[in-house]
Amino acid sequence: MNPECTVCGVRFERESGFFLMAIYLAYAVDILLIAPFIVWGVGRQLSVWLIVGVLAVGVLALSPVTLQYTRVLWLHLDELFDPRRKSG
């Protein structure tokens, strides 16, 4: 991710650890995306280890993608609730 916008020059990261909440959002999104498989697997009485294995692979595959999208979501939420002041 770029440190600042190439068009307007807005710095994305306001402070150290700014995107930490995006990690928690990514976990929540991963759980929401994987929860239907858990329900389906339990309903079909699949092996617990099969469900855990598929979930582990699923989380590893989804995490890089969901983290990038939740960083963008966090930027938008931050701008919505605490907009940056325009200089000049």
C-alpha positions in Angstrom: 0.0 0.0 0.0 1.3 3.4 -0.9 2.2 5.7 2.1 0.2 8.6 0.6 -2.2 9.3 -2.3 -0.5 9.9 -5.6 -3.2 12.4 -6.6 -3.9 14.6 -3.6 -1.0 13.7 -1.3 -3.1 12.7 1.7 -1.0 10.5 4.0 -2.9 7.3 4.6 -1.4 6.3 8.0 -2.2 8.9 10.6 -0.1 7.4 13.4 1.9 4.4 14.3 -0.4 1.4 14.6 -3.2 3.1 12.6 -4.2 -0.1 10.7 -4.2 -2.3 13.8 -8.0 -2.2 13.9 -8.1 -3.3 10.2 -6.5 -6.6 11.3 -9.5 -7.2 13.7 -11.9 -6.3 10.9 -10.2 -8.8 8.7 -10.6 -11.5 11.3 -14.3 -10.7 11.5 -14.7 -10.8 7.7 -12.8 -14.1 7.5 -15.2 -15.6 10.1 -18.2 -14.3 8.3 -16.9 -15.9 5.0 -16.0 -19.2 6.6 -19.0 -19.6 9.0 -21.3 -21.0 6.3 -18.9 -23.9 5.7 -18.8 -24.6 9.5 -22.6 -24.8 9.6 -22.6 -27.0 6.5 -19.9 -29.3 7.8 -21.5 -29.8 11.1 -24.9 -30.4 9.5 -23.4 -33.0 7.2 -21.6 -34.5 10.3 -18.1 -34.2 8.7 -15.0 -35.0 10.7 -14.0 -32.2 13.1 -10.4 -32.5 11.7 -11.6 -32.1 8.2 -13.5 -29.0 9.1 -10.6 -27.6 11.0 -8.2 -28.4 8.1 -10.4 -26.8 5.5 -10.9 -23.7 7.7 -7.1 -23.4 8.3 -6.5 -23.5 4.5 -9.4 -21.1 3.9 -8.2 -18.6 6.5 -4.6 -18.7 5.1 -6.0 -18.1 1.5 -8.4 -15.4 2.5 -6.3 -13.4 4.9 -4.1 -11.5 2.5 -7.1 -10.4 0.4 -9.4 -9.5 3.3 -6.6 -7.6 5.1 -6.2 -5.3 2.1 -9.9 -4.7 1.8 -10.3 -4.0 5.5 -7.5 -1.5 5.4 -9.4 0.4 2.7 -12.6 0.0 4.8 -10.8 1.3 7.9 -9.5 4.3 5.9 -13.0 5.2 4.7 -14.5 4.8 8.2 -11.8 7.0 9.7 -12.4 9.6 7.1 -16.1 9.4 7.6 -15.9 9.9 11.4 -12.8 12.1 11.6 -12.3 13.9 8.3 -8.9 15.5 7.5 -8.9 19.2 7.4 -8.0 20.7 4.0 -5.0 23.1 4.2 -5.3 26.5 2.6 
